[in-house]
Amino acid sequence: MVIRRKVQQQLQGVYNFPNGMRKWFKWKYGQILLTLKAIFYNEFMNSSYASEVVMEPMVWVVDHFSKALGPVSIVNANCYCHSVLLLSSVHCHSHCNYDYHCLYHCIPRRMP
């Protein structure tokens, strides 16, 4: 009889093991949640702050892109101005036979 009771007690312990583990995991999960909430608690947290935090990488990309775009725009404008001057000088030299006063004649004037 004694052996039978010991076996029954051990079996009951095995049958109750999942229930006990479930309670332990639930307790441990609650502790983890409480710890995370305590660490990351912020009274000023709202939807606008959260959206600002989410959009921060996009703002960073735009900021760095515009920083790189400035020098590129200056080089582009410089190349454009030089190409206009080059084309006008090539046109005037071919049209006026290398006359130094050619630019004055090649610039269109307003009709009176």
N, CA, C and O atoms as a GROMACS GRO file, in nm:
protein
  448
    1MET      N    1   0.080  -0.120   0.000
    1MET     CA    2   0.000   0.000   0.000
    1MET      C    3   0.084   0.127   0.000
    1MET      O    4   0.051   0.225  -0.067
    2VAL      N    5   0.192   0.124   0.075
    2VAL     CA    6   0.276   0.243   0.086
    2VAL      C    7   0.339   0.274  -0.050
    2VAL      O    8   0.349   0.390  -0.090
    3ILE      N    9   0.381   0.172  -0.119
    3ILE     CA   10   0.444   0.191  -0.251
    3ILE      C   11   0.340   0.247  -0.349
    3ILE      O   12   0.370   0.334  -0.430
    4ARG      N   13   0.219   0.196  -0.339
    4ARG     CA   14   0.114   0.242  -0.428
    4ARG      C   15   0.085   0.390  -0.404
    4ARG      O   16   0.066   0.465  -0.500
    5ARG      N   17   0.080   0.434  -0.280
    5ARG     CA   18   0.057   0.575  -0.250
    5ARG      C   19   0.172   0.663  -0.301
    5ARG      O   20   0.148   0.771  -0.354
    6LYS      N   21   0.292   0.617  -0.286
    6LYS     CA   22   0.407   0.695  -0.334
    6LYS      C   23   0.400   0.710  -0.486
    6LYS      O   24   0.429   0.817  -0.539
    7VAL      N   25   0.362   0.604  -0.554
    7VAL     CA   26   0.350   0.610  -0.700
    7VAL      C   27   0.237   0.705  -0.737
    7VAL      O   28   0.252   0.783  -0.831
    8GLN      N   29   0.125   0.699  -0.666
    8GLN     CA   30   0.014   0.791  -0.695
    8GLN      C   31   0.054   0.936  -0.670
    8GLN      O   32   0.017   1.024  -0.748
    9GLN      N   33   0.128   0.963  -0.565
    9GLN     CA   34   0.173   1.099  -0.536
    9GLN      C   35   0.269   1.149  -0.646
    9GLN      O   36   0.262   1.264  -0.689
   10GLN      N   37   0.356   1.060  -0.690
   10GLN     CA   38   0.448   1.098  -0.798
   10GLN      C   39   0.372   1.124  -0.928
   10GLN      O   40   0.402   1.218  -1.001
   11LEU      N   41   0.273   1.041  -0.955
   11LEU     CA   42   0.194   1.061  -1.076
   11LEU      C   43   0.113   1.190  -1.067
   11LEU      O   44   0.099   1.262  -1.167
   12GLN      N   45   0.059   1.220  -0.951
   12GLN     CA   46  -0.014   1.345  -0.935
   12GLN      C   47   0.080   1.465  -0.956
   12GLN      O   48   0.041   1.567  -1.012
   13GLY      N   49   0.203   1.450  -0.908
   13GLY     CA   50   0.302   1.556  -0.932
   13GLY      C   51   0.330   1.574  -1.080
   13GLY      O   52   0.347   1.686  -1.128
   14VAL      N   53   0.336   1.464  -1.153
   14VAL     CA   54   0.359   1.471  -1.297
   14VAL      C   55   0.238   1.532  -1.366
   14VAL      O   56   0.255   1.612  -1.458
   15TYR      N   57   0.117   1.495  -1.324
   15TYR     CA   58  -0.004   1.550  -1.386
   15TYR      C   59  -0.019   1.700  -1.353
   15TYR      O   60  -0.071   1.775  -1.436
   16ASN      N   61   0.023   1.741  -1.238
   16ASN     CA   62   0.013   1.881  -1.200
   16ASN      C   63   0.130   1.965  -1.253
   16ASN      O   64   0.127   2.088  -1.244
   17PHE      N   65   0.230   1.902  -1.305
   17PHE     CA   66   0.350   1.973  -1.354
   17PHE      C   67   0.317   2.077  -1.460
   17PHE      O   68   0.365   2.190  -1.449
   18PRO      N   69   0.237   2.045  -1.563
   18PRO     CA   70   0.205   2.148  -1.661
   18PRO      C   71   0.129   2.266  -1.600
   18PRO      O   72   0.153   2.380  -1.638
   19ASN      N   73   0.039   2.240  -1.507
   19ASN     CA   74  -0.036   2.347  -1.444
   19ASN      C   75   0.059   2.436  -1.362
   19ASN      O   76   0.049   2.558  -1.366
   20GLY      N   77   0.149   2.375  -1.289
   20GLY     CA   78   0.246   2.451  -1.212
   20GLY      C   79   0.341   2.529  -1.302
   20GLY      O   80   0.375   2.644  -1.272
   21MET      N   81   0.382   2.469  -1.410
   21MET     CA   82   0.470   2.539  -1.505
   21MET      C   83   0.396   2.656  -1.570
   21MET      O   84   0.454   2.762  -1.592
   22ARG      N   85   0.269   2.635  -1.600
   22ARG     CA   86   0.190   2.741  -1.660
   22ARG      C   87   0.180   2.861  -1.565
   22ARG      O   88   0.194   2.976  -1.606
   23LYS      N   89   0.157   2.832  -1.438
   23LYS     CA   90   0.151   2.940  -1.339
   23LYS      C   91   0.286   3.008  -1.326
   23LYS      O   92   0.293   3.131  -1.315
   24TRP      N   93   0.394   2.930  -1.328
   24TRP     CA   94   0.527   2.989  -1.317
   24TRP      C   95   0.559   3.079  -1.436
   24TRP      O   96   0.612   3.189  -1.420
   25PHE      N   97   0.527   3.030  -1.558
   25PHE     CA   98   0.551   3.111  -1.678
   25PHE      C   99   0.467   3.238  -1.677
   25PHE      O  100   0.514   3.345  -1.716
   26LYS      N  101   0.342   3.226  -1.633
   26LYS     CA  102   0.255   3.342  -1.624
   26LYS      C  103   0.312   3.444  -1.526
   26LYS      O  104   0.311   3.564  -1.553
   27TRP      N  105   0.360   3.398  -1.413
   27TRP     CA  106   0.421   3.486  -1.313
   27TRP      C  107   0.548   3.551  -1.368
   27TRP      O  108   0.570   3.671  -1.352
   28LYS      N  109   0.632   3.469  -1.433
   28LYS     CA  110   0.758   3.520  -1.488
   28LYS      C  111   0.730   3.621  -1.600
   28LYS      O  112   0.798   3.723  -1.609
   29TYR      N  113   0.631   3.594  -1.685
   29TYR     CA  114   0.593   3.686  -1.792
   29TYR      C  115   0.543   3.819  -1.733
   29TYR      O  116   0.576   3.926  -1.785
   30GLY      N  117   0.466   3.812  -1.627
   30GLY     CA  118   0.421   3.933  -1.559
   30GLY      C  119   0.538   4.013  -1.503
   30GLY      O  120   0.538   4.136  -1.510
   31GLN      N  121   0.637   3.944  -1.448
   31GLN     CA  122   0.755   4.013  -1.397
   31GLN      C  123   0.832   4.083  -1.510
   31GLN      O  124   0.879   4.195  -1.494
   32ILE      N  125   0.844   4.015  -1.622
   32ILE     CA  126   0.917   4.073  -1.736
   32ILE      C  127   0.843   4.196  -1.787
   32ILE      O  128   0.906   4.298  -1.816
   33LEU      N  129   0.711   4.186  -1.800
   33LEU     CA  130   0.633   4.301  -1.846
   33LEU      C  131   0.645   4.419  -1.750
   33LEU      O  132   0.662   4.533  -1.792
   34LEU      N  133   0.636   4.391  -1.623
   34LEU     CA  134   0.649   4.496  -1.522
   34LEU      C  135   0.786   4.561  -1.529
   34LEU      O  136   0.798   4.683  -1.518
   35THR      N  137   0.890   4.481  -1.546
   35THR     CA  138   1.025   4.535  -1.555
   35THR      C  139   1.040   4.624  -1.678
   35THR      O  140   1.096   4.733  -1.670
   36LEU      N  141   0.989   4.577  -1.793
   36LEU     CA  142   0.999   4.657  -1.916
   36LEU      C  143   0.920   4.787  -1.905
   36LEU      O  144   0.966   4.892  -1.950
   37LYS      N  145   0.801   4.779  -1.846
   37LYS     CA  146   0.722   4.901  -1.830
   37LYS      C  147   0.791   4.998  -1.735
   37LYS      O  148   0.784   5.119  -1.754
   38ALA      N  149   0.856   4.946  -1.632
   38ALA     CA  150   0.926   5.033  -1.537
   38ALA      C  151   1.048   5.097  -1.602
   38ALA      O  152   1.080   5.213  -1.574
   39ILE      N  153   1.117   5.023  -1.688
   39ILE     CA  154   1.237   5.078  -1.751
   39ILE      C  155   1.202   5.182  -1.857
   39ILE      O  156   1.265   5.287  -1.864
   40PHE      N  157   1.101   5.153  -1.939
   40PHE     CA  158   1.069   5.238  -2.053
   40PHE      C  159   0.948   5.328  -2.028
   40PHE      O  160   0.889   5.376  -2.125
   41TYR      N  161   0.912   5.352  -1.906
   41TYR     CA  162   0.796   5.436  -1.877
   41TYR      C  163   0.825   5.580  -1.914
   41TYR      O  164   0.931   5.633  -1.881
   42ASN      N  165   0.732   5.642  -1.984
   42ASN     CA  166   0.746   5.781  -2.024
   42ASN      C  167   0.608   5.845  -2.015
   42ASN      O  168   0.516   5.805  -2.086
   43GLU      N  169   0.594   5.943  -1.928
   43GLU     CA  170   0.464   6.006  -1.908
   43GLU      C  171   0.423   6.090  -2.027
   43GLU      O  172   0.304   6.113  -2.048
   44PHE      N  173   0.519   6.136  -2.106
   44PHE     CA  174   0.489   6.224  -2.219
   44PHE      C  175   0.470   6.148  -2.349
   44PHE      O  176   0.461   6.209  -2.456
   45MET      N  177   0.463   6.018  -2.343
   45MET     CA  178   0.448   5.936  -2.464
   45MET      C  179   0.305   5.950  -2.518
   45MET      O  180   0.208   5.922  -2.447
   46ASN      N  181   0.295   5.992  -2.643
   46ASN     CA  182   0.165   5.997  -2.710
   46ASN      C  183   0.186   5.965  -2.858
   46ASN      O  184   0.297   5.932  -2.899
   47SER      N  185   0.080   5.974  -2.936
   47SER     CA  186   0.089   5.931  -3.076
   47SER      C  187   0.179   6.024  -3.158
   47SER      O  188   0.248   5.977  -3.248
   48SER      N  189   0.180   6.153  -3.130
   48SER     CA  190   0.264   6.243  -3.208
   48SER      C  191   0.412   6.217  -3.180
   48SER      O  192   0.495   6.222  -3.271
   49TYR      N  193   0.444   6.190  -3.055
   49TYR     CA  194   0.584   6.157  -3.022
   49TYR      C  195   0.625   6.026  -3.088
   49TYR      O  196   0.736   6.014  -3.140
   50ALA      N  197   0.536   5.927  -3.085
   50ALA     CA  198   0.567   5.798  -3.146
   50ALA      C  199   0.586   5.813  -3.298
   50ALA      O  200   0.676   5.752  -3.355
   51SER      N  201   0.501   5.894  -3.362
   51SER     CA  202   0.516   5.913  -3.507
   51SER      C  203   0.645   5.988  -3.539
   51SER      O  204   0.708   5.962  -3.642
   52GLU      N  205   0.686   6.080  -3.453
   52GLU     CA  206   0.813   6.150  -3.474
   52GLU      C  207   0.931   6.054  -3.462
   52GLU      O  208   1.027   6.062  -3.539
   53VAL      N  209   0.923   5.963  -3.367
   53VAL     CA  210   1.031   5.865  -3.351
   53VAL      C  211   1.036   5.771  -3.472
   53VAL      O  212   1.145   5.734  -3.516
   54VAL      N  213   0.921   5.734  -3.523
   54VAL     CA  214   0.917   5.643  -3.639
   54VAL      C  215   0.968   5.712  -3.765
   54VAL      O  216   1.032   5.649  -3.849
   55MET      N  217   0.942   5.844  -3.779
   55MET     CA  218   0.983   5.915  -3.899
   55MET      C  219   1.126   5.967  -3.892
   55MET      O  220   1.175   6.024  -3.990
   56GLU      N  221   1.193   5.950  -3.782
   56GLU     CA  222   1.330   6.002  -3.766
   56GLU      C  223   1.427   5.947  -3.871
   56GLU      O  224   1.507   6.025  -3.923
   57PRO      N  225   1.425   5.818  -3.907
   57PRO     CA  226   1.516   5.771  -4.013
   57PRO      C  227   1.491   5.838  -4.148
   57PRO      O  228   1.585   5.866  -4.222
   58MET      N  229   1.364   5.865  -4.180
   58MET     CA  230   1.332   5.932  -4.306
   58MET      C  231   1.386   6.074  -4.306
   58MET      O  232   1.440   6.120  -4.407
   59VAL      N  233   1.374   6.144  -4.195
   59VAL     CA  234   1.427   6.280  -4.184
   59VAL      C  235   1.580   6.277  -4.196
   59VAL      O  236   1.639   6.366  -4.258
   60TRP      N  237   1.643   6.176  -4.138
   60TRP     CA  238   1.788   6.163  -4.147
   60TRP      C  239   1.832   6.146  -4.292
   60TRP      O  240   1.928   6.209  -4.335
   61VAL      N  241   1.762   6.061  -4.368
   61VAL     CA  242   1.797   6.036  -4.508
   61VAL      C  243   1.781   6.164  -4.590
   61VAL      O  244   1.868   6.198  -4.670
   62VAL      N  245   1.669   6.236  -4.570
   62VAL     CA  246   1.645   6.360  -4.645
   62VAL      C  247   1.750   6.464  -4.610
   62VAL      O  248   1.799   6.535  -4.698
   63ASP      N  249   1.786   6.474  -4.483
   63ASP     CA  250   1.886   6.571  -4.440
   63ASP      C  251   2.022   6.543  -4.504
   63ASP      O  252   2.086   6.635  -4.555
   64HIS      N  253   2.064   6.418  -4.503
   64HIS     CA  254   2.194   6.385  -4.562
   64HIS      C  255   2.191   6.393  -4.715
   64HIS      O  256   2.292   6.426  -4.777
   65PHE      N  257   2.077   6.362  -4.775
   65PHE     CA  258   2.065   6.373  -4.921
   65PHE      C  259   2.073   6.519  -4.962
   65PHE      O  260   2.142   6.552  -5.059
   66SER      N  261   2.004   6.607  -4.891
   66SER     CA  262   2.008   6.749  -4.926
   66SER      C  263   2.147   6.807  -4.900
   66SER      O  264   2.190   6.899  -4.969
   67LYS      N  265   2.216   6.754  -4.799
   67LYS     CA  266   2.353   6.800  -4.773
   67LYS      C  267   2.444   6.766  -4.891
   67LYS      O  268   2.531   6.845  -4.927
   68ALA      N  269   2.425   6.649  -4.951
   68ALA     CA  270   2.506   6.609  -5.066
   68ALA      C  271   2.457   6.675  -5.195
   68ALA      O  272   2.533   6.690  -5.290
   69LEU      N  273   2.330   6.715  -5.197
   69LEU     CA  274   2.273   6.773  -5.319
   69LEU      C  275   2.322   6.915  -5.343
   69LEU      O  276   2.325   6.960  -5.458
   70GLY      N  277   2.359   6.989  -5.238
   70GLY     CA  278   2.405   7.127  -5.253
   70GLY      C  279   2.526   7.139  -5.343
   70GLY      O  280   2.521   7.211  -5.442
   71PRO      N  281   2.636   7.072  -5.311
   71PRO     CA  282   2.754   7.081  -5.400
   71PRO      C  283   2.726   7.029  -5.541
   71PRO      O  284   2.780   7.082  -5.638
   72VAL      N  285   2.644   6.927  -5.553
   72VAL     CA  286   2.611   6.874  -5.686
   72VAL      C  287   2.535   6.980  -5.766
   72VAL      O  288   2.558   6.995  -5.886
   73SER      N  289   2.445   7.053  -5.702
   73SER     CA  290   2.370   7.158  -5.771
   73SER      C  291   2.462   7.272  -5.814
   73SER      O  292   2.445   7.328  -5.922
   74ILE      N  293   2.558   7.306  -5.731
   74ILE     CA  294   2.653   7.413  -5.767
   74ILE      C  295   2.737   7.371  -5.888
   74ILE      O  296   2.758   7.451  -5.979
   75VAL      N  297   2.784   7.247  -5.888
   75VAL     CA  298   2.862   7.197  -6.002
   75VAL      C  299   2.775   7.194  -6.128
   75VAL      O  300   2.821   7.227  -6.237
   76ASN      N  301   2.649   7.153  -6.113
   76ASN     CA  302   2.558   7.147  -6.227
   76ASN      C  303   2.534   7.287  -6.284
   76ASN      O  304   2.537   7.306  -6.405
   77ALA      N  305   2.509   7.386  -6.197
   77ALA     CA  306   2.486   7.523  -6.245
   77ALA      C  307   2.612   7.578  -6.311
   77ALA      O  308   2.604   7.649  -6.411
   78ASN      N  309   2.727   7.546  -6.255
   78ASN     CA  310   2.853   7.592  -6.313
   78ASN      C  311   2.874   7.532  -6.452
   78ASN      O  312   2.912   7.603  -6.545
   79CYS      N  313   2.847   7.404  -6.466
   79CYS     CA  314   2.861   7.338  -6.598
   79CYS      C  315   2.761   7.397  -6.698
   79CYS      O  316   2.794   7.414  -6.816
   80TYR      N  317   2.642   7.427  -6.652
   80TYR     CA  318   2.541   7.485  -6.741
   80TYR      C  319   2.586   7.622  -6.791
   80TYR      O  320   2.577   7.650  -6.911
   81CYS      N  321   2.635   7.706  -6.700
   81CYS     CA  322   2.681   7.840  -6.741
   81CYS      C  323   2.798   7.830  -6.838
   81CYS      O  324   2.804   7.902  -6.937
   82HIS      N  325   2.892   7.741  -6.809
   82HIS     CA  326   3.007   7.726  -6.898
   82HIS      C  327   2.966   7.670  -7.035
   82HIS      O  328   3.022   7.709  -7.137
   83SER      N  329   2.868   7.581  -7.037
   83SER     CA  330   2.825   7.527  -7.167
   83SER      C  331   2.754   7.635  -7.249
   83SER      O  332   2.769   7.638  -7.371
   84VAL      N  333   2.678   7.723  -7.185
   84VAL     CA  334   2.614   7.832  -7.258
   84VAL      C  335   2.720   7.926  -7.315
   84VAL      O  336   2.712   7.968  -7.430
   85LEU      N  337   2.818   7.960  -7.233
   85LEU     CA  338   2.925   8.047  -7.283
   85LEU      C  339   3.005   7.981  -7.395
   85LEU      O  340   3.041   8.046  -7.493
   86LEU      N  341   3.031   7.852  -7.381
   86LEU     CA  342   3.105   7.781  -7.485
   86LEU      C  343   3.026   7.778  -7.615
   86LEU      O  344   3.082   7.802  -7.722
   87LEU      N  345   2.898   7.746  -7.607
   87LEU     CA  346   2.816   7.742  -7.729
   87LEU      C  347   2.804   7.878  -7.793
   87LEU      O  348   2.808   7.890  -7.916
   88SER      N  349   2.789   7.981  -7.713
   88SER     CA  350   2.778   8.116  -7.772
   88SER      C  351   2.910   8.158  -7.836
   88SER      O  352   2.911   8.221  -7.942
   89SER      N  353   3.022   8.123  -7.772
   89SER     CA  354   3.150   8.161  -7.832
   89SER      C  355   3.177   8.081  -7.959
   89SER      O  356   3.232   8.134  -8.055
   90VAL      N  357   3.138   7.953  -7.961
   90VAL     CA  358   3.156   7.872  -8.082
   90VAL      C  359   3.069   7.926  -8.195
   90VAL      O  360   3.112   7.934  -8.310
   91HIS      N  361   2.948   7.963  -8.161
   91HIS     CA  362   2.858   8.017  -8.263
   91HIS      C  363   2.910   8.150  -8.316
   91HIS      O  364   2.909   8.175  -8.436
   92CYS      N  365   2.954   8.236  -8.225
   92CYS     CA  366   3.002   8.368  -8.268
   92CYS      C  367   3.132   8.357  -8.347
   92CYS      O  368   3.153   8.431  -8.443
   93HIS      N  369   3.220   8.266  -8.306
   93HIS     CA  370   3.345   8.251  -8.381
   93HIS      C  371   3.321   8.195  -8.519
   93HIS      O  372   3.390   8.232  -8.615
   94SER      N  373   3.226   8.107  -8.532
   94SER     CA  374   3.199   8.053  -8.665
   94SER      C  375   3.123   8.155  -8.750
   94SER      O  376   3.136   8.156  -8.873
   95HIS      N  377   3.044   8.239  -8.685
   95HIS     CA  378   2.962   8.334  -8.759
   95HIS      C  379   3.038   8.463  -8.793
   95HIS      O  380   3.020   8.519  -8.901
   96CYS      N  381   3.122   8.509  -8.701
   96CYS     CA  382   3.185   8.641  -8.720
   96CYS      C  383   3.333   8.631  -8.753
   96CYS      O  384   3.402   8.733  -8.753
   97ASN      N  385   3.382   8.516  -8.780
   97ASN     CA  386   3.522   8.498  -8.818
   97ASN      C  387   3.619   8.550  -8.713
   97ASN      O  388   3.708   8.629  -8.744
   98TYR      N  389   3.602   8.507  -8.590
   98TYR     CA  390   3.693   8.538  -8.480
   98TYR      C  391   3.707   8.687  -8.452
   98TYR      O  392   3.816   8.735  -8.419
   99ASP      N  393   3.601   8.757  -8.463
   99ASP     CA  394   3.603   8.898  -8.428
   99ASP      C  395   3.586   8.910  -8.277
   99ASP      O  396   3.500   8.846  -8.218
  100TYR      N  397   3.671   8.994  -8.214
  100TYR     CA  398   3.666   9.006  -8.068
  100TYR      C  399   3.541   9.080  -8.020
  100TYR      O  400   3.501   9.064  -7.905
  101HIS      N  401   3.481   9.157  -8.104
  101HIS     CA  402   3.360   9.230  -8.066
  101HIS      C  403   3.235   9.153  -8.107
  101HIS      O  404   3.127   9.210  -8.119
  102CYS      N  405   3.251   9.027  -8.127
  102CYS     CA  406   3.142   8.946  -8.180
  102CYS      C  407   3.027   8.931  -8.081
  102CYS      O  408   2.911   8.933  -8.123
  103LEU      N  409   3.056   8.916  -7.953
  103LEU     CA  410   2.948   8.894  -7.858
  103LEU      C  411   2.848   9.008  -7.859
  103LEU      O  412   2.729   8.987  -7.836
  104TYR      N  413   2.895   9.128  -7.885
  104TYR     CA  414   2.804   9.241  -7.891
  104TYR      C  415   2.706   9.225  -8.007
  104TYR      O  416   2.590   9.264  -7.996
  105HIS      N  417   2.753   9.170  -8.118
  105HIS     CA  418   2.667   9.154  -8.234
  105HIS      C  419   2.579   9.029  -8.225
  105HIS      O  420   2.472   9.025  -8.285
  106CYS      N  421   2.624   8.928  -8.151
  106CYS     CA  422   2.547   8.802  -8.145
  106CYS      C  423   2.436   8.807  -8.040
  106CYS      O  424   2.343   8.726  -8.044
  107ILE      N  425   2.445   8.901  -7.948
  107ILE     CA  426   2.337   8.909  -7.848
  107ILE      C  427   2.217   8.974  -7.913
  107ILE      O  428   2.228   9.082  -7.970
  108PRO      N  429   2.101   8.907  -7.903
  108PRO     CA  430   1.983   8.965  -7.968
  108PRO      C  431   1.943   9.095  -7.899
  108PRO      O  432   1.945   9.106  -7.776
  109ARG      N  433   1.908   9.193  -7.980
  109ARG     CA  434   1.866   9.322  -7.927
  109ARG      C  435   1.715   9.335  -7.940
  109ARG      O  436   1.651   9.270  -8.022
  110ARG      N  437   1.662   9.420  -7.856
  110ARG     CA  438   1.518   9.447  -7.867
  110ARG      C  439   1.493   9.539  -7.988
  110ARG      O  440   1.570   9.630  -8.019
  111MET      N  441   1.386   9.511  -8.050
  111MET     CA  442   1.350   9.595  -8.163
  111MET      C  443   1.279   9.720  -8.108
  111MET      O  444   1.195   9.709  -8.019
  112PRO      N  445   1.313   9.837  -8.158
  112PRO     CA  446   1.248   9.960  -8.108
  112PRO      C  447   1.105   9.974  -8.152
  112PRO      O  448   1.038  10.071  -8.118
   0.00000   0.00000   0.00000
